[in-house]
Amino acid sequence: MAAKKKVAAVKPEARFAKASVHDFATILRPVITEKTMALMQEKNQLTFKVKPGANRTEVRLAFEKIFGVKATEVHILNVLPKTTRRGGRYNGKVSGYKKAIVTVAEGEALDLFKE
């Protein structure tokens, strides 16, 4: 019989390790609107534009490494592209993107607008 290998447990401190280039490429920028500001104040949720191929796990780990706070939930949705009129005569398109809404753990806070 082959001996079982011991699996090293991930330390809680290792989760908040130094952020890599991949983490910064996953989370692109915050989405700032009236609705997202209300979510920030009322439900402790932050909204970010993320790379198109990102999944919940990647976004959660990148968020925790970059900002150093615990994320309890991550919701991801695709914002559809919209058609628009340019100058009343020409048709245009506003491109779509992927958006993530991250809930920060109770008792922790994150201030995106530091002075």
N, C-alpha and C positions, 0 to 999 in steps of 0.2 A: 504494500500500500504506500502510496505517495503521501508525504507529510503535507498538511495544509499550510498554506502561506498565511502569515498574519497580515491583515489589512490595517494600515495606519489610519486612525481616525483623524478627520480634519479638525484642526484646532479652531475655535471661534475667532482668534486673532488673525489666522491665516485668511479668513474670508475677507477681511478688510486690508488685504495686502496692497502693495503699491500698484497703482493703475498702469496698465500697459497701453501701447499705441492702439491695440485692437479694441480696448474698452472705449477710448476716445473716438474711434471710428464707428462704434456701435451707436452711441448717443450723439446725435448731431447738434441739436440746439433746442432750447426750451420754446414751447408754444405759448405766447403771451396774448391772451384775449380777456375780455371781461368775464367770460364763463370760467376760464382756467384760473383766474385770480380768485373767483368765488370758491372754486374747489379747493384751492390752496388754504384759504382762511377757514372754511367750514369743515372740510373732511380730511385735511392734511394730505391732499393728493397733488402730485406734480405732473405736468404734461410735457412730453418731449417728442421731438421729431427724431425717428430712429432710421437706421439703414434698412432698405427694403427686404433684405434677407434675414433680419434679426428675429429671433423667437423670444418667448417669455424668459427662459432661463438665461440667455445671453444678456438681455436687457437688465434683469435683476442683478446678476453678478457684476456687470459693468457699472450700474448705478451705485451698488454698495461699495465698490472699489474706489470710484471717483469721488463720491461725496462722503463716505464713511458713516453712513446711517443705514439702519436695517429697513428693508422693504418687505412689507407683509403681503401685498398683492400687486400683480402687474396685469393690466388689461391692454391688449393690442388691437388696433383697428386700422383698416385702410381707408384713407380719405380719398374719395374718388375725384378724378379730374373734372373740371368744369369748363364749359364753353363760355366765351364772353365776346363782346363786340368792341372793336377798336375804332374809336372815332365815329361810331354809328354806322359804318359802312363795311368794315372788314371784320371777319370772324377770327377769333383767336382762341387759345386754350390755356388755362391755368393748370399746371401739372399736378397730379395727385402725389401723395406720400403716405408713409406708414407712421402712425402715431401711437405712443405708449403712455398710459396713465398709470403712474406708480403711486401706491399708497405707502406712506412712511409710517413706521411703527409708532404706537401710542407712547407718548412721553418724549419722543424725539422730534426735532424740528430742523428745517433746512431753509436758510434765507438766501434766495438767489440774487437779491439786490443789496449786497453789502455796500456800506458807504466807505 
